[in-house]
Amino acid sequence: MKNNFKKIILVASVFSAMMAGSAYAATQAEVDYVTGPAFGLNADQYETTLDSYKQQQEAELVAKEDEEIAALRASARGRSVGKFKAYAYSLDTDPSNITTAGTRPTVGRTIAADWSVLPRGTRVRIGDSDTIYVVEDTGGNIKGKTIDIFMNNDSEARAHGVRYPELYVVEGDAKDAQQKIDAILARRAERQASQNK
């Protein structure tokens, strides 16, 4: 009973000092005396409980970030312009090494399109891909809702064949959204790296 009374007095003095804005600094022994037995925990159990709490907090933060990323991804995807017929070509089939726009074709960037449908310089996402292509070329058979994707070589182009993906035009807001996603993921990686030290 005497020990319980002593503990109550210690807790009251710590809290009253905190409420008064005093710079009271409890010793580790006082903290252990108040927290450990108050929760019925020894030092190891207290540490395990603290770790579990931190893991729970991190999981909740990651879930909140994932919700934000999902909303941003929907925005970053761009504006759907429907399904397009998608061919592929390479320097093997078009050795000029220059696009109609006057640029050098680049794998993972250059596509050919009908400029009356997708004007020169239009940025597009093909299906669920994270790659953003730029309309830089045209072609004799590329009319209407048709695109031609530049690839490394003819065998890659043949392997691609003809597909019918949905196309999304990526405009200003989509680029901003992708940058925000990248920033969230970078902060998360940095936070988790510091926790694992």
Rosetta constraint file for C-alpha pairs under 8 A:
AtomPair CA 1 CA 5 HARMONIC 6.24 0.50
AtomPair CA 2 CA 6 HARMONIC 6.23 0.50
AtomPair CA 3 CA 7 HARMONIC 6.16 0.50
AtomPair CA 4 CA 8 HARMONIC 6.21 0.50
AtomPair CA 5 CA 9 HARMONIC 6.27 0.50
AtomPair CA 6 CA 10 HARMONIC 6.23 0.50
AtomPair CA 7 CA 11 HARMONIC 6.10 0.50
AtomPair CA 7 CA 33 HARMONIC 7.70 0.50
AtomPair CA 7 CA 34 HARMONIC 6.71 0.50
AtomPair CA 8 CA 12 HARMONIC 6.00 0.50
AtomPair CA 9 CA 13 HARMONIC 6.11 0.50
AtomPair CA 10 CA 14 HARMONIC 6.20 0.50
AtomPair CA 10 CA 30 HARMONIC 7.98 0.50
AtomPair CA 10 CA 34 HARMONIC 7.90 0.50
AtomPair CA 11 CA 15 HARMONIC 6.15 0.50
AtomPair CA 11 CA 34 HARMONIC 6.83 0.50
AtomPair CA 12 CA 16 HARMONIC 5.89 0.50
AtomPair CA 13 CA 17 HARMONIC 5.98 0.50
AtomPair CA 14 CA 18 HARMONIC 6.24 0.50
AtomPair CA 14 CA 24 HARMONIC 7.11 0.50
AtomPair CA 14 CA 26 HARMONIC 7.32 0.50
AtomPair CA 15 CA 19 HARMONIC 6.06 0.50
AtomPair CA 16 CA 20 HARMONIC 6.05 0.50
AtomPair CA 17 CA 21 HARMONIC 6.33 0.50
AtomPair CA 17 CA 22 HARMONIC 5.12 0.50
AtomPair CA 17 CA 23 HARMONIC 7.40 0.50
AtomPair CA 17 CA 24 HARMONIC 6.05 0.50
AtomPair CA 18 CA 22 HARMONIC 5.77 0.50
AtomPair CA 18 CA 23 HARMONIC 7.39 0.50
AtomPair CA 18 CA 24 HARMONIC 6.97 0.50
AtomPair CA 26 CA 30 HARMONIC 5.94 0.50
AtomPair CA 26 CA 31 HARMONIC 6.44 0.50
AtomPair CA 27 CA 31 HARMONIC 6.36 0.50
AtomPair CA 28 CA 32 HARMONIC 6.03 0.50
AtomPair CA 29 CA 33 HARMONIC 5.90 0.50
AtomPair CA 30 CA 34 HARMONIC 6.15 0.50
AtomPair CA 31 CA 35 HARMONIC 5.90 0.50
AtomPair CA 31 CA 36 HARMONIC 7.92 0.50
AtomPair CA 32 CA 36 HARMONIC 5.26 0.50
AtomPair CA 32 CA 37 HARMONIC 7.76 0.50
AtomPair CA 32 CA 43 HARMONIC 7.74 0.50
AtomPair CA 33 CA 37 HARMONIC 6.45 0.50
AtomPair CA 33 CA 38 HARMONIC 7.96 0.50
AtomPair CA 34 CA 38 HARMONIC 5.90 0.50
AtomPair CA 35 CA 39 HARMONIC 6.28 0.50
AtomPair CA 36 CA 40 HARMONIC 6.02 0.50
AtomPair CA 36 CA 41 HARMONIC 4.85 0.50
AtomPair CA 36 CA 42 HARMONIC 5.68 0.50
AtomPair CA 36 CA 43 HARMONIC 6.73 0.50
AtomPair CA 36 CA 46 HARMONIC 6.75 0.50
AtomPair CA 37 CA 41 HARMONIC 5.79 0.50
AtomPair CA 37 CA 42 HARMONIC 7.21 0.50
AtomPair CA 41 CA 45 HARMONIC 5.50 0.50
AtomPair CA 41 CA 46 HARMONIC 5.67 0.50
AtomPair CA 42 CA 46 HARMONIC 6.08 0.50
AtomPair CA 43 CA 47 HARMONIC 6.20 0.50
AtomPair CA 44 CA 48 HARMONIC 6.22 0.50
AtomPair CA 45 CA 49 HARMONIC 6.10 0.50
AtomPair CA 46 CA 50 HARMONIC 6.12 0.50
AtomPair CA 47 CA 51 HARMONIC 6.18 0.50
AtomPair CA 48 CA 52 HARMONIC 6.20 0.50
AtomPair CA 49 CA 53 HARMONIC 6.17 0.50
AtomPair CA 50 CA 54 HARMONIC 6.28 0.50
AtomPair CA 51 CA 55 HARMONIC 6.19 0.50
AtomPair CA 52 CA 56 HARMONIC 6.11 0.50
AtomPair CA 53 CA 57 HARMONIC 6.16 0.50
AtomPair CA 54 CA 58 HARMONIC 6.16 0.50
AtomPair CA 55 CA 59 HARMONIC 6.11 0.50
AtomPair CA 56 CA 60 HARMONIC 6.21 0.50
AtomPair CA 57 CA 61 HARMONIC 6.21 0.50
AtomPair CA 58 CA 62 HARMONIC 6.07 0.50
AtomPair CA 59 CA 63 HARMONIC 6.14 0.50
AtomPair CA 60 CA 64 HARMONIC 6.26 0.50
AtomPair CA 61 CA 65 HARMONIC 6.14 0.50
AtomPair CA 62 CA 66 HARMONIC 5.99 0.50
AtomPair CA 62 CA 188 HARMONIC 7.85 0.50
AtomPair CA 63 CA 67 HARMONIC 6.35 0.50
AtomPair CA 64 CA 68 HARMONIC 6.46 0.50
AtomPair CA 65 CA 69 HARMONIC 6.06 0.50
AtomPair CA 65 CA 184 HARMONIC 7.22 0.50
AtomPair CA 66 CA 70 HARMONIC 6.04 0.50
AtomPair CA 67 CA 71 HARMONIC 6.40 0.50
AtomPair CA 68 CA 72 HARMONIC 6.18 0.50
AtomPair CA 69 CA 73 HARMONIC 5.87 0.50
AtomPair CA 69 CA 181 HARMONIC 5.81 0.50
AtomPair CA 69 CA 184 HARMONIC 7.87 0.50
AtomPair CA 70 CA 74 HARMONIC 6.31 0.50
AtomPair CA 71 CA 75 HARMONIC 6.53 0.50
AtomPair CA 72 CA 76 HARMONIC 5.90 0.50
AtomPair CA 72 CA 177 HARMONIC 5.34 0.50
AtomPair CA 72 CA 178 HARMONIC 7.13 0.50
AtomPair CA 72 CA 180 HARMONIC 7.67 0.50
AtomPair CA 72 CA 181 HARMONIC 6.77 0.50
AtomPair CA 73 CA 77 HARMONIC 5.88 0.50
AtomPair CA 73 CA 177 HARMONIC 7.05 0.50
AtomPair CA 73 CA 178 HARMONIC 7.10 0.50
AtomPair CA 73 CA 181 HARMONIC 7.60 0.50
AtomPair CA 74 CA 78 HARMONIC 7.49 0.50
AtomPair CA 75 CA 173 HARMONIC 7.29 0.50
AtomPair CA 75 CA 174 HARMONIC 5.61 0.50
AtomPair CA 75 CA 177 HARMONIC 6.45 0.50
AtomPair CA 76 CA 170 HARMONIC 7.23 0.50
AtomPair CA 76 CA 173 HARMONIC 7.13 0.50
AtomPair CA 76 CA 174 HARMONIC 3.79 0.50
AtomPair CA 76 CA 175 HARMONIC 6.33 0.50
AtomPair CA 76 CA 176 HARMONIC 7.68 0.50
AtomPair CA 76 CA 177 HARMONIC 5.22 0.50
AtomPair CA 76 CA 178 HARMONIC 5.61 0.50
AtomPair CA 77 CA 125 HARMONIC 6.98 0.50
AtomPair CA 77 CA 168 HARMONIC 6.55 0.50
AtomPair CA 77 CA 170 HARMONIC 6.79 0.50
AtomPair CA 77 CA 174 HARMONIC 6.50 0.50
AtomPair CA 78 CA 124 HARMONIC 7.86 0.50
AtomPair CA 78 CA 125 HARMONIC 7.46 0.50
AtomPair CA 78 CA 168 HARMONIC 5.07 0.50
AtomPair CA 78 CA 169 HARMONIC 5.21 0.50
AtomPair CA 78 CA 170 HARMONIC 4.45 0.50
AtomPair CA 78 CA 171 HARMONIC 6.60 0.50
AtomPair CA 78 CA 174 HARMONIC 5.75 0.50
AtomPair CA 79 CA 168 HARMONIC 4.94 0.50
AtomPair CA 79 CA 169 HARMONIC 5.07 0.50
AtomPair CA 79 CA 170 HARMONIC 6.57 0.50
AtomPair CA 79 CA 171 HARMONIC 7.98 0.50
AtomPair CA 80 CA 166 HARMONIC 7.09 0.50
AtomPair CA 80 CA 167 HARMONIC 5.80 0.50
AtomPair CA 80 CA 168 HARMONIC 4.25 0.50
AtomPair CA 80 CA 169 HARMONIC 6.36 0.50
AtomPair CA 81 CA 166 HARMONIC 7.34 0.50
AtomPair CA 81 CA 167 HARMONIC 5.69 0.50
AtomPair CA 81 CA 168 HARMONIC 5.80 0.50
AtomPair CA 81 CA 169 HARMONIC 6.88 0.50
AtomPair CA 82 CA 166 HARMONIC 5.33 0.50
AtomPair CA 82 CA 167 HARMONIC 5.85 0.50
AtomPair CA 82 CA 168 HARMONIC 7.66 0.50
AtomPair CA 83 CA 145 HARMONIC 7.57 0.50
AtomPair CA 83 CA 164 HARMONIC 5.95 0.50
AtomPair CA 83 CA 165 HARMONIC 5.39 0.50
AtomPair CA 83 CA 166 HARMONIC 4.11 0.50
AtomPair CA 83 CA 167 HARMONIC 6.03 0.50
AtomPair CA 84 CA 145 HARMONIC 4.98 0.50
AtomPair CA 84 CA 146 HARMONIC 5.24 0.50
AtomPair CA 84 CA 147 HARMONIC 6.87 0.50
AtomPair CA 84 CA 164 HARMONIC 5.40 0.50
AtomPair CA 84 CA 165 HARMONIC 5.88 0.50
AtomPair CA 84 CA 166 HARMONIC 6.20 0.50
AtomPair CA 84 CA 167 HARMONIC 6.61 0.50
AtomPair CA 85 CA 145 HARMONIC 6.38 0.50
AtomPair CA 85 CA 146 HARMONIC 4.62 0.50
AtomPair CA 85 CA 147 HARMONIC 6.28 0.50
AtomPair CA 85 CA 162 HARMONIC 6.85 0.50
AtomPair CA 85 CA 163 HARMONIC 5.92 0.50
AtomPair CA 85 CA 164 HARMONIC 4.75 0.50
AtomPair CA 85 CA 165 HARMONIC 7.07 0.50
AtomPair CA 86 CA 146 HARMONIC 5.86 0.50
AtomPair CA 86 CA 147 HARMONIC 4.91 0.50
AtomPair CA 86 CA 148 HARMONIC 5.72 0.50
AtomPair CA 86 CA 149 HARMONIC 7.13 0.50
AtomPair CA 86 CA 162 HARMONIC 5.60 0.50
AtomPair CA 86 CA 163 HARMONIC 5.10 0.50
AtomPair CA 86 CA 164 HARMONIC 5.88 0.50
AtomPair CA 86 CA 165 HARMONIC 7.07 0.50
AtomPair CA 87 CA 146 HARMONIC 7.74 0.50
AtomPair CA 87 CA 147 HARMONIC 6.19 0.50
AtomPair CA 87 CA 148 HARMONIC 4.57 0.50
AtomPair CA 87 CA 149 HARMONIC 6.21 0.50
AtomPair CA 87 CA 157 HARMONIC 7.72 0.50
AtomPair CA 87 CA 160 HARMONIC 7.33 0.50
AtomPair CA 87 CA 161 HARMONIC 6.20 0.50
AtomPair CA 87 CA 162 HARMONIC 5.04 0.50
AtomPair CA 87 CA 163 HARMONIC 6.85 0.50
AtomPair CA 88 CA 148 HARMONIC 4.84 0.50
AtomPair CA 88 CA 149 HARMONIC 4.43 0.50
AtomPair CA 88 CA 150 HARMONIC 5.85 0.50
AtomPair CA 88 CA 151 HARMONIC 6.59 0.50
AtomPair CA 88 CA 157 HARMONIC 4.80 0.50
AtomPair CA 88 CA 158 HARMONIC 7.39 0.50
AtomPair CA 88 CA 160 HARMONIC 6.48 0.50
AtomPair CA 88 CA 161 HARMONIC 6.89 0.50
AtomPair CA 88 CA 162 HARMONIC 7.69 0.50
AtomPair CA 89 CA 93 HARMONIC 6.36 0.50
AtomPair CA 89 CA 94 HARMONIC 7.41 0.50
AtomPair CA 89 CA 148 HARMONIC 6.37 0.50
AtomPair CA 89 CA 149 HARMONIC 6.06 0.50
AtomPair CA 89 CA 150 HARMONIC 5.10 0.50
AtomPair CA 89 CA 151 HARMONIC 5.90 0.50
AtomPair CA 89 CA 153 HARMONIC 7.59 0.50
AtomPair CA 89 CA 154 HARMONIC 6.75 0.50
AtomPair CA 89 CA 157 HARMONIC 5.36 0.50
AtomPair CA 90 CA 94 HARMONIC 6.17 0.50
AtomPair CA 90 CA 95 HARMONIC 7.87 0.50
AtomPair CA 90 CA 150 HARMONIC 5.44 0.50
AtomPair CA 90 CA 151 HARMONIC 5.01 0.50
AtomPair CA 90 CA 152 HARMONIC 5.87 0.50
AtomPair CA 90 CA 153 HARMONIC 5.05 0.50
AtomPair CA 90 CA 154 HARMONIC 5.74 0.50
AtomPair CA 90 CA 157 HARMONIC 6.70 0.50
AtomPair CA 91 CA 95 HARMONIC 4.50 0.50
AtomPair CA 91 CA 96 HARMONIC 7.23 0.50
AtomPair CA 91 CA 97 HARMONIC 6.43 0.50
AtomPair CA 91 CA 152 HARMONIC 7.46 0.50
AtomPair CA 91 CA 153 HARMONIC 6.50 0.50
AtomPair CA 91 CA 154 HARMONIC 7.65 0.50
AtomPair CA 92 CA 153 HARMONIC 5.96 0.50
AtomPair CA 92 CA 154 HARMONIC 5.56 0.50
AtomPair CA 93 CA 154 HARMONIC 6.80 0.50
AtomPair CA 97 CA 104 HARMONIC 5.89 0.50
AtomPair CA 97 CA 105 HARMONIC 6.52 0.50
AtomPair CA 98 CA 102 HARMONIC 5.83 0.50
AtomPair CA 98 CA 103 HARMONIC 5.64 0.50
AtomPair CA 98 CA 104 HARMONIC 4.84 0.50
AtomPair CA 98 CA 105 HARMONIC 6.30 0.50
AtomPair CA 99 CA 103 HARMONIC 5.31 0.50
AtomPair CA 99 CA 104 HARMONIC 6.07 0.50
AtomPair CA 99 CA 105 HARMONIC 6.07 0.50
AtomPair CA 99 CA 136 HARMONIC 6.16 0.50
AtomPair CA 99 CA 137 HARMONIC 4.98 0.50
AtomPair CA 99 CA 138 HARMONIC 7.68 0.50
AtomPair CA 100 CA 136 HARMONIC 6.49 0.50
AtomPair CA 100 CA 137 HARMONIC 4.79 0.50
AtomPair CA 100 CA 138 HARMONIC 6.21 0.50
AtomPair CA 101 CA 120 HARMONIC 7.31 0.50
AtomPair CA 101 CA 136 HARMONIC 5.23 0.50
AtomPair CA 101 CA 137 HARMONIC 6.07 0.50
AtomPair CA 102 CA 136 HARMONIC 8.00 0.50
AtomPair CA 103 CA 136 HARMONIC 7.26 0.50
AtomPair CA 105 CA 109 HARMONIC 7.72 0.50
AtomPair CA 105 CA 110 HARMONIC 5.53 0.50
AtomPair CA 105 CA 136 HARMONIC 7.81 0.50
AtomPair CA 105 CA 150 HARMONIC 6.93 0.50
AtomPair CA 106 CA 110 HARMONIC 5.36 0.50
AtomPair CA 106 CA 150 HARMONIC 6.88 0.50
AtomPair CA 106 CA 151 HARMONIC 7.89 0.50
AtomPair CA 107 CA 150 HARMONIC 5.64 0.50
AtomPair CA 107 CA 151 HARMONIC 5.28 0.50
AtomPair CA 107 CA 152 HARMONIC 6.32 0.50
AtomPair CA 108 CA 131 HARMONIC 6.70 0.50
AtomPair CA 108 CA 132 HARMONIC 7.60 0.50
AtomPair CA 108 CA 133 HARMONIC 6.53 0.50
AtomPair CA 108 CA 150 HARMONIC 7.44 0.50
AtomPair CA 108 CA 151 HARMONIC 7.63 0.50
AtomPair CA 109 CA 131 HARMONIC 7.72 0.50
AtomPair CA 109 CA 132 HARMONIC 6.61 0.50
AtomPair CA 109 CA 133 HARMONIC 4.30 0.50
AtomPair CA 109 CA 134 HARMONIC 5.61 0.50
AtomPair CA 109 CA 150 HARMONIC 7.73 0.50
AtomPair CA 110 CA 133 HARMONIC 5.79 0.50
AtomPair CA 110 CA 134 HARMONIC 5.40 0.50
AtomPair CA 110 CA 135 HARMONIC 6.21 0.50
AtomPair CA 110 CA 136 HARMONIC 5.89 0.50
AtomPair CA 110 CA 137 HARMONIC 7.32 0.50
AtomPair CA 110 CA 149 HARMONIC 6.57 0.50
AtomPair CA 110 CA 150 HARMONIC 5.63 0.50
AtomPair CA 111 CA 133 HARMONIC 6.43 0.50
AtomPair CA 111 CA 134 HARMONIC 6.08 0.50
AtomPair CA 111 CA 135 HARMONIC 5.07 0.50
AtomPair CA 111 CA 136 HARMONIC 6.03 0.50
AtomPair CA 111 CA 137 HARMONIC 6.12 0.50
AtomPair CA 111 CA 147 HARMONIC 6.62 0.50
AtomPair CA 111 CA 148 HARMONIC 5.47 0.50
AtomPair CA 111 CA 149 HARMONIC 4.52 0.50
AtomPair CA 111 CA 150 HARMONIC 5.68 0.50
AtomPair CA 112 CA 135 HARMONIC 5.67 0.50
AtomPair CA 112 CA 136 HARMONIC 5.98 0.50
AtomPair CA 112 CA 137 HARMONIC 4.04 0.50
AtomPair CA 112 CA 138 HARMONIC 4.56 0.50
AtomPair CA 112 CA 139 HARMONIC 6.58 0.50
AtomPair CA 112 CA 142 HARMONIC 7.34 0.50
AtomPair CA 112 CA 147 HARMONIC 5.53 0.50
AtomPair CA 112 CA 148 HARMONIC 4.86 0.50
AtomPair CA 112 CA 149 HARMONIC 6.48 0.50
AtomPair CA 112 CA 150 HARMONIC 7.76 0.50
AtomPair CA 113 CA 117 HARMONIC 7.54 0.50
AtomPair CA 113 CA 118 HARMONIC 6.26 0.50
AtomPair CA 113 CA 119 HARMONIC 7.92 0.50
AtomPair CA 113 CA 135 HARMONIC 6.32 0.50
AtomPair CA 113 CA 136 HARMONIC 7.90 0.50
AtomPair CA 113 CA 137 HARMONIC 6.41 0.50
AtomPair CA 113 CA 138 HARMONIC 5.21 0.50
AtomPair CA 113 CA 139 HARMONIC 7.21 0.50
AtomPair CA 113 CA 142 HARMONIC 5.86 0.50
AtomPair CA 113 CA 143 HARMONIC 7.23 0.50
AtomPair CA 113 CA 145 HARMONIC 7.99 0.50
AtomPair CA 113 CA 146 HARMONIC 6.26 0.50
AtomPair CA 113 CA 147 HARMONIC 4.72 0.50
AtomPair CA 113 CA 148 HARMONIC 6.54 0.50
AtomPair CA 114 CA 118 HARMONIC 6.01 0.50
AtomPair CA 114 CA 119 HARMONIC 7.34 0.50
AtomPair CA 114 CA 138 HARMONIC 6.16 0.50
AtomPair CA 114 CA 139 HARMONIC 7.76 0.50
AtomPair CA 114 CA 142 HARMONIC 5.78 0.50
AtomPair CA 114 CA 143 HARMONIC 5.20 0.50
AtomPair CA 114 CA 144 HARMONIC 5.94 0.50
AtomPair CA 114 CA 145 HARMONIC 7.49 0.50
AtomPair CA 114 CA 146 HARMONIC 7.10 0.50
AtomPair CA 114 CA 147 HARMONIC 7.49 0.50
AtomPair CA 115 CA 119 HARMONIC 4.14 0.50
AtomPair CA 115 CA 120 HARMONIC 5.87 0.50
AtomPair CA 115 CA 138 HARMONIC 7.30 0.50
AtomPair CA 116 CA 144 HARMONIC 7.86 0.50
AtomPair CA 117 CA 144 HARMONIC 6.27 0.50
AtomPair CA 117 CA 145 HARMONIC 6.95 0.50
AtomPair CA 118 CA 122 HARMONIC 6.22 0.50
AtomPair CA 118 CA 135 HARMONIC 7.18 0.50
AtomPair CA 119 CA 135 HARMONIC 7.06 0.50
AtomPair CA 120 CA 134 HARMONIC 7.91 0.50
AtomPair CA 120 CA 135 HARMONIC 5.23 0.50
AtomPair CA 120 CA 136 HARMONIC 5.77 0.50
AtomPair CA 120 CA 137 HARMONIC 7.64 0.50
AtomPair CA 121 CA 134 HARMONIC 5.63 0.50
AtomPair CA 121 CA 135 HARMONIC 5.06 0.50
AtomPair CA 121 CA 136 HARMONIC 6.16 0.50
AtomPair CA 122 CA 134 HARMONIC 5.64 0.50
AtomPair CA 122 CA 135 HARMONIC 5.34 0.50
AtomPair CA 122 CA 169 HARMONIC 7.11 0.50
AtomPair CA 122 CA 170 HARMONIC 7.81 0.50
AtomPair CA 123 CA 132 HARMONIC 6.33 0.50
AtomPair CA 123 CA 133 HARMONIC 5.57 0.50
AtomPair CA 123 CA 134 HARMONIC 4.57 0.50
AtomPair CA 123 CA 135 HARMONIC 6.57 0.50
AtomPair CA 123 CA 169 HARMONIC 5.91 0.50
AtomPair CA 123 CA 170 HARMONIC 5.33 0.50
AtomPair CA 123 CA 171 HARMONIC 7.14 0.50
AtomPair CA 124 CA 132 HARMONIC 5.52 0.50
AtomPair CA 124 CA 133 HARMONIC 5.23 0.50
AtomPair CA 124 CA 134 HARMONIC 6.34 0.50
AtomPair CA 124 CA 135 HARMONIC 7.84 0.50
AtomPair CA 124 CA 167 HARMONIC 6.58 0.50
AtomPair CA 124 CA 168 HARMONIC 5.39 0.50
AtomPair CA 124 CA 169 HARMONIC 4.50 0.50
AtomPair CA 124 CA 170 HARMONIC 5.29 0.50
AtomPair CA 125 CA 129 HARMONIC 6.45 0.50
AtomPair CA 125 CA 130 HARMONIC 6.96 0.50
AtomPair CA 125 CA 131 HARMONIC 6.27 0.50
AtomPair CA 125 CA 132 HARMONIC 4.93 0.50
AtomPair CA 125 CA 133 HARMONIC 6.30 0.50
AtomPair CA 125 CA 167 HARMONIC 5.92 0.50
AtomPair CA 125 CA 168 HARMONIC 5.08 0.50
AtomPair CA 125 CA 169 HARMONIC 6.50 0.50
AtomPair CA 125 CA 170 HARMONIC 6.70 0.50
AtomPair CA 126 CA 131 HARMONIC 7.62 0.50
AtomPair CA 126 CA 132 HARMONIC 7.60 0.50
AtomPair CA 126 CA 133 HARMONIC 7.88 0.50
AtomPair CA 126 CA 165 HARMONIC 6.36 0.50
AtomPair CA 126 CA 166 HARMONIC 6.26 0.50
AtomPair CA 126 CA 167 HARMONIC 4.92 0.50
AtomPair CA 126 CA 168 HARMONIC 6.53 0.50
AtomPair CA 127 CA 165 HARMONIC 5.25 0.50
AtomPair CA 127 CA 166 HARMONIC 4.98 0.50
AtomPair CA 127 CA 167 HARMONIC 5.89 0.50
AtomPair CA 127 CA 168 HARMONIC 7.48 0.50
AtomPair CA 132 CA 170 HARMONIC 7.75 0.50
AtomPair CA 138 CA 142 HARMONIC 6.55 0.50
AtomPair CA 142 CA 146 HARMONIC 5.58 0.50
AtomPair CA 142 CA 147 HARMONIC 6.27 0.50
AtomPair CA 142 CA 148 HARMONIC 7.19 0.50
AtomPair CA 150 CA 157 HARMONIC 7.95 0.50
AtomPair CA 151 CA 156 HARMONIC 6.45 0.50
AtomPair CA 151 CA 157 HARMONIC 6.08 0.50
AtomPair CA 152 CA 156 HARMONIC 6.65 0.50
AtomPair CA 152 CA 157 HARMONIC 7.84 0.50
AtomPair CA 153 CA 157 HARMONIC 6.41 0.50
AtomPair CA 154 CA 158 HARMONIC 6.07 0.50
AtomPair CA 155 CA 159 HARMONIC 6.10 0.50
AtomPair CA 156 CA 160 HARMONIC 6.21 0.50
AtomPair CA 157 CA 161 HARMONIC 6.50 0.50
AtomPair CA 170 CA 174 HARMONIC 5.75 0.50
AtomPair CA 170 CA 175 HARMONIC 7.19 0.50
AtomPair CA 171 CA 175 HARMONIC 6.70 0.50
AtomPair CA 172 CA 176 HARMONIC 6.56 0.50
AtomPair CA 173 CA 177 HARMONIC 6.16 0.50
AtomPair CA 174 CA 178 HARMONIC 6.28 0.50
AtomPair CA 175 CA 179 HARMONIC 6.37 0.50
AtomPair CA 176 CA 180 HARMONIC 6.32 0.50
AtomPair CA 177 CA 181 HARMONIC 6.28 0.50
AtomPair CA 178 CA 182 HARMONIC 6.23 0.50
AtomPair CA 179 CA 183 HARMONIC 6.23 0.50
AtomPair CA 180 CA 184 HARMONIC 6.25 0.50
AtomPair CA 181 CA 185 HARMONIC 6.26 0.50
AtomPair CA 182 CA 186 HARMONIC 6.09 0.50
AtomPair CA 183 CA 187 HARMONIC 6.18 0.50
AtomPair CA 184 CA 188 HARMONIC 6.19 0.50
AtomPair CA 185 CA 189 HARMONIC 6.16 0.50
AtomPair CA 186 CA 190 HARMONIC 6.19 0.50
AtomPair CA 187 CA 191 HARMONIC 6.03 0.50
AtomPair CA 188 CA 192 HARMONIC 6.06 0.50
AtomPair CA 189 CA 193 HARMONIC 5.99 0.50
AtomPair CA 190 CA 194 HARMONIC 6.30 0.50
AtomPair CA 191 CA 195 HARMONIC 6.38 0.50
AtomPair CA 192 CA 196 HARMONIC 6.26 0.50
AtomPair CA 193 CA 197 HARMONIC 6.63 0.50
